[in-house]
Amino acid sequence: MRADALFDVRGLATIVTGAASGIGLACAEVMAANGARVTLMDRNANELENAVGRLTSDGMDVRGEVVDVTDRAGLNLAFDAAARVHGRMDVVFANAGVGGGAGFLTVKGERNPDGAFENISDQRWDDAVANNLSSMFWSIQAAVRHMKPQGGGRIIVTTSIAAIKAESVVGTPYMPVKAGAAHLVKQAALELARYGILVNAIAPGPFLTNISGRKMFDPDVRGYHERVVPMKRLGTTDEMMGLALFLASPASKYITGTQIVIDGGATLGSAD
């Protein structure tokens, strides 16, 4: 089969959460650039307006919905609005989330009291659960309500390599909630396969995005990751586009319940 048929997403009604920047914007852009009809969702109204404006000016079929994914009622309304506009819901990228914050070690290898287990506040824990796990559950629920009656769809959840391995420079709440999201993907895939709904996860390593207040642009943080990643650099968001397109397209039609790591080799350990 020709590549243009394998990766054909033309006309697919697509939702991307956390789409105003970073990985979410990359997913939205690659889908729209290849003919999908995309609704970008984000809680940052200004960034969302800028992203939608840029893609629209490039001739892409996109629209925006301002929504916070931790607002369950608002999220359902935004999904319903997208379904009304597009007439169906084919692909959902459940991407929105927040960073892990400070770990128990700094990037210089020093102990950090703010990240110590006993000092993690209830608010920090609750925020991690709400933004990185509960929001994923609610996004999948909202998608399934539309996908079941139409006979299928694709749901792609952004997890992290933190779902697979413990971390010292990333805040402790981040790892268990990302692991929970990864297992949620498997559970949803098991139940929903009968209905033609495929559920998979993308697990990024260190990418150069705005997450956690643009901390990846800090020279010390960036330098740390460049040292420990075997490829000696951070990922750029355009390098997410191929995997996003693959999981949304016919090329992956027999894949479900899988988490695909994209991390420059970070999970392999350090190298020279």
C-alpha positions in Angstrom: 0.0 0.0 0.0 1.2 3.5 -0.8 2.3 5.7 2.1 -0.3 8.4 1.3 -3.0 5.8 1.8 -1.5 4.3 5.0 -1.2 7.7 6.6 -4.5 9.2 5.2 -6.2 11.3 7.9 -8.1 13.6 5.5 -11.5 14.7 6.9 -11.0 13.1 10.3 -12.7 15.0 13.0 -10.0 15.5 15.6 -9.7 17.0 19.1 -6.4 17.9 20.8 -6.3 19.0 24.4 -3.4 21.1 25.6 -3.1 22.2 22.0 -2.0 25.9 22.3 1.7 25.0 22.4 4.2 22.2 22.6 3.4 18.6 21.9 -0.3 19.3 21.6 0.2 22.0 19.0 2.5 19.6 17.1 -0.2 16.9 17.1 -2.9 19.4 16.0 -0.7 20.9 13.3 0.4 17.5 11.7 -3.3 16.4 11.6 -4.6 19.6 10.1 -1.7 19.9 7.6 -2.7 16.5 6.3 -6.4 17.3 5.9 -8.0 16.6 9.2 -10.6 18.9 10.8 -9.1 19.8 14.1 -10.5 21.4 17.3 -7.7 22.8 19.5 -8.5 22.9 23.2 -6.5 24.8 25.9 -7.1 26.8 29.0 -4.8 29.6 27.8 -7.1 31.7 25.7 -4.4 34.0 24.3 -2.0 31.2 23.2 -4.9 29.3 21.8 -6.1 32.2 19.7 -2.5 32.7 18.4 -2.2 29.0 17.5 -5.6 28.8 15.7 -4.9 32.0 13.9 -1.5 30.8 12.6 -2.9 27.5 11.4 -5.9 29.1 9.8 -3.7 31.5 8.0 -1.9 28.5 6.5 -5.2 27.2 5.1 -5.9 24.6 7.7 -9.4 23.6 8.9 -9.1 24.3 12.7 -11.1 25.9 15.5 -10.5 26.6 19.2 -12.3 25.8 22.4 -11.1 27.4 25.7 -11.4 24.8 28.4 -9.6 23.6 31.5 -9.4 19.8 31.4 -9.8 19.6 35.2 -13.3 21.1 34.7 -15.3 18.0 34.0 -18.5 19.7 33.0 -16.7 22.2 30.8 -14.7 19.5 29.1 -17.9 17.6 28.2 -19.4 20.7 26.8 -16.3 21.4 24.7 -16.3 17.9 23.3 -20.0 18.1 22.5 -19.5 21.4 20.7 -16.7 19.9 18.6 -18.8 16.9 17.7 -21.7 19.2 16.7 -19.4 21.3 14.4 -17.7 18.3 12.8 -20.7 15.9 12.8 -18.6 13.1 14.5 -15.5 12.5 16.5 -12.8 10.3 14.9 -9.5 11.1 16.8 -8.9 12.5 20.3 -5.4 13.4 21.5 -5.7 13.6 25.3 -2.6 15.6 25.8 -3.1 18.3 28.3 -1.2 18.0 31.6 1.2 19.7 33.9 4.9 19.1 34.7 6.3 17.4 37.7 8.0 20.3 39.4 11.0 19.9 41.6 12.4 16.5 42.5 14.3 15.4 45.6 17.6 16.2 43.7 18.5 19.3 41.8 20.1 18.9 38.3 23.4 19.4 40.0 22.9 16.3 42.2 22.2 18.1 45.4 19.4 17.2 47.8 16.4 19.6 47.4 14.2 19.9 50.6 11.3 21.3 48.6 11.1 18.0 46.7 11.5 15.7 49.7 8.7 13.2 50.1 7.6 14.5 53.5 7.3 18.0 52.2 5.0 17.4 49.3 1.9 19.4 49.9 -1.7 18.0 49.5 -2.2 20.7 46.9 0.7 19.6 44.8 -0.4 16.0 44.9 -4.0 16.9 44.1 -3.0 19.1 41.2 -0.9 16.3 39.7 -3.8 13.8 40.0 -6.3 16.3 38.6 -4.3 17.4 35.6 -2.5 14.2 34.6 -4.8 11.4 35.6 -8.4 12.5 36.3 -8.4 14.7 33.2 -7.3 11.8 31.1 -10.1 9.6 32.5 -12.7 12.4 31.8 -11.3 13.0 28.3 -11.6 9.3 27.4 -15.1 9.2 28.8 -16.1 12.2 26.7 -14.7 10.7 23.6 -16.3 7.3 24.1 -19.7 8.8 24.4 -19.4 10.0 20.8 -17.3 7.2 19.4 -19.4 4.2 20.5 -22.5 5.2 18.6 -20.6 5.9 15.4 -18.7 2.6 15.5 -15.1 3.5 16.3 -12.4 6.0 16.8 -8.9 6.6 18.0 -7.8 7.9 21.4 -4.2 8.8 22.0 -3.1 9.7 25.5 0.1 11.6 26.3 1.9 9.9 29.2 5.6 10.1 29.9 8.7 8.0 30.4 8.0 8.8 34.0 5.3 6.2 33.8 8.0 3.6 33.3 10.9 4.7 35.5 11.5 6.5 38.8 13.1 10.0 38.7 15.1 12.0 41.1 15.0 15.5 39.5 11.2 15.3 38.8 8.6 15.8 41.5 7.5 12.5 43.1 3.7 12.9 42.3 4.4 12.9 38.6 5.6 9.3 38.3 2.6 7.6 39.9 0.0 9.7 38.1 1.7 9.1 34.7 1.9 5.4 35.5 -1.8 5.5 36.3 -2.6 7.2 33.0 -0.6 4.5 31.2 -2.5 1.7 32.9 -5.8 3.6 32.2 -4.9 3.4 28.5 -4.6 -0.4 28.7 -7.9 -0.8 30.6 -9.8 1.4 28.2 -8.3 -0.4 25.2 -9.3 -3.8 26.6 -12.9 -2.7 27.1 -13.3 -0.6 24.0 -11.7 -2.9 21.3 -15.1 -4.5 20.7 -16.5 -1.1 19.6 -13.7 -0.4 17.2 -12.1 2.2 19.5 -8.4 2.0 19.7 -6.6 3.5 22.7 -2.9 4.0 22.8 -0.3 6.2 24.6 2.7 8.3 23.6 5.3 8.4 26.3 7.7 11.4 25.6 11.1 11.8 27.2 12.6 15.3 27.6 11.2 17.6 25.0 11.8 21.3 24.6 8.3 22.7 25.5 6.8 25.3 27.7 5.8 22.8 30.4 6.5 23.7 34.1 7.0 27.4 33.3 9.5 26.7 30.4 12.0 25.1 32.8 13.4 23.0 29.9 14.8 26.3 28.5 16.8 26.8 31.7 20.5 26.2 30.7 21.1 24.0 33.8 18.0 21.9 33.2 18.7 21.6 29.5 22.3 20.8 30.1 21.4 18.0 32.6 19.1 16.3 30.0 21.6 16.7 27.2 24.1 14.9 29.4 21.9 11.9 30.4 20.0 11.3 27.1 22.1 9.0 24.8 21.3 11.2 21.8 22.7 14.2 23.8 19.9 16.5 23.1 16.2 17.3 23.9 13.5 16.4 21.5 11.8 19.1 19.5 8.0 19.1 19.0 8.2 18.6 15.3 9.7 15.2 16.1 6.4 14.2 17.7 4.5 14.6 14.4 5.3 11.3 12.8 4.2 9.2 15.7 1.1 11.3 16.2 0.1 10.8 12.6 0.9 7.1 12.7 -1.4 6.5 15.7 -4.2 8.5 14.2 -4.0 6.9 10.7 -4.8 3.5 9.1 -1.1 2.6 9.4 -1.8 1.6 13.1 -5.2 0.0 12.7 -4.2 -3.2 14.5 -2.5 -1.5 17.5 -4.3 -0.9 20.8 -3.4 -0.8 24.4 0.2 0.2 23.6 2.5 2.9 25.0 5.1 4.0 22.5 8.2 5.6 24.0 9.8 8.6 22.1 12.7 9.7 24.3 16.1 9.8 22.4 17.0 6.7 24.3 16.6 8.2 27.8 15.0 5.1 29.2 18.1 3.1 28.2 20.3 4.8 30.7 23.2 7.2 30.3 25.9 6.7 27.6 29.1 8.4 26.6 
